Amino acid sequence: MKAYWIAHVNVTDPDQYSQYTQRAPQAFAKYGGRMLARGGRSEGLEGGPAAQRNVVIEFDSYEQALACYRSPEYQEAKKHREGAGEAEIVIVEGVAPL
């Protein structure tokens, strides 16, 4: 079953955040992540306004998505995101196609 990494991010320090965005894609690629959405237009329809950046990354499995998040490569990139804004990240398992 595929899995999806979903992140909602509000950036407060763009310079520091750019250090994260330069590093994180290498971790995603190493674990087979495919970027489906990243920072394009969005509109909050329920629960308040949409975050500045909304990201969806597809992985071949839930285990791969978790392994990516827990990997040394991603944890190193994450250090550059911390303090550069607020993020909410969830990993959700997909469903079988109908």
C-alpha positions as a printed Julia matrix, in Angstrom:
98×3 Matrix{Float64}:
   0.0    0.0    0.0
   1.32   3.44  -0.86
   1.77   6.03   1.85
   1.69   9.8    1.86
   3.78  12.26   3.85
   1.65  15.37   4.36
   3.18  18.54   5.76
   1.68  21.93   6.55
   4.36  24.55   7.11
   4.42  28.22   8.04
   7.87  29.66   7.43
   9.15  32.47   9.67
  12.82  32.49   8.59
  13.06  31.92   4.82
  16.88  31.98   4.76
  17.18  29.24   7.36
  14.3   27.27   5.8
  16.11  27.3    2.45
  18.87  25.25   4.1
  16.23  22.59   4.82
  14.78  22.67   1.3
  18.25  22.19  -0.16
  18.88  19.04   1.93
  15.55  17.25   2.43
  14.96  16.22  -1.23
  18.01  13.93  -1.12
  16.42  11.96   1.74
  13.08  11.79  -0.08
  14.77  10.47  -3.23
  16.83   7.9   -1.32
  13.63   6.39   0.11
  11.67   6.51  -3.14
   9.6    9.58  -2.32
   7.83  11.33  -5.18
   6.8   14.95  -4.7
   3.11  15.36  -5.59
   2.55  18.87  -4.23
   4.89  21.45  -2.78
   3.99  25.02  -1.96
   1.51  25.67  -4.78
  -1.81  27.44  -4.4
  -4.03  26.32  -1.54
  -7.14  27.46   0.22
  -8.24  26.51   3.72
 -11.87  25.43   3.48
 -12.38  24.2    7.06
 -10.47  24.67  10.3
  -8.86  27.99   9.49
  -6.54  29.34   6.84
  -4.22  27.05   4.89
  -0.57  26.94   5.87
   1.88  28.91   3.74
   3.32  25.67   2.33
   1.5   22.38   1.91
   3.51  19.36   0.82
   2.45  15.86  -0.26
   5.07  13.18  -0.93
   4.14   9.69  -2.12
   6.09   6.59  -1.02
   5.66   2.99  -2.12
   4.9    1.91   1.44
   4.17   3.2    4.92
   7.43   1.64   6.1
   9.44   3.56   3.49
   7.81   6.84   4.47
   8.61   6.25   8.16
  12.14   5.09   7.34
  12.7    8.31   5.4
  11.5   10.48   8.28
  13.64   8.58  10.78
  16.71   8.43   8.52
  19.96  10.2    9.4
  19.69  12.12   6.12
  16.27  13.57   6.92
  17.05  14.21  10.57
  20.09  16.25   9.46
  17.91  18.28   7.07
  15.24  18.69   9.77
  17.72  20.5   12.02
  17.68  23.35   9.51
  13.86  23.51   9.51
  13.58  23.72  13.28
  13.4   27.32  14.36
  12.62  28.45  10.8
   8.87  28.06  11.22
   6.13  25.74  12.39
   5.39  22.39  10.76
   2.79  19.69  11.15
   3.79  16.42   9.48
   1.73  13.24   9.25
   2.26  10.02   7.36
  -0.88   8.28   6.21
  -1.3    4.92   4.54
  -3.19   4.92   1.26
  -6.05   2.64   0.23
  -6.28  -0.01  -2.44
  -7.55   1.36  -5.75
 -11.21   0.67  -6.49
